[in-house]
């Protein structure tokens, strides 16, 4: 896929797994920044290494360790998650393609989310918890040799080779900071990540894209 075909928010397959594009930096060799839907870890690659996928009704996938099935023409209730697959925001709204938001209120015209976005019913797919029997799993592009197991959320698919997460050498920039903070992961102990400069953060915080942005790993080719 050429870089000009990639758009922020698109679902793509990278290393066989479902990701979402959250940033594009054309000046860099590794220009495409991704979030793995399954565990929200951040990855960086190039346009040639990803393949676009358009989510549809009845698709099912794991988001943040929980499995969901996409449904159309099914009204949500407060607390439900929606996937904004057909965004048409008004001037004061700021949501974009394939954002996942929490529903606060529902009326005949649409929903108001926890981010105070007003979204019409034609703009989203409802994320129903669990993997419906008639659903189409999209967690992996190639399902061969993928093991299946079950948990409280319903049927889930797990990678046979273990989790990919933060690695030594990963470089992050802290967002919404008065001063520029760019640091490398120098040690990992359990769920605690140690960054250069004496910074110590929980893994959950480091993969929060509102707080930190993954840049690159100089040791990865």
Secondary structure, DSSP 8 states (H G I E B T S, - for coil): --GGG--TT-EEEETTEEEEEEEE-TTSSS-EEEEETTT--EEEE-GGGEEEE---TTEEEEETTEEEEEESS----TT-EEE--S----TT----TT-EEEEEEE-SSEEEETT--EEEGGG-EEEEES--TT-EE-SBS--TT-EEEEETTEEEEE-TT------TTEEEEESS-SS--EEEEEEEETTEEEETTTEEEEHHHHT-TTTEEEEEETT--
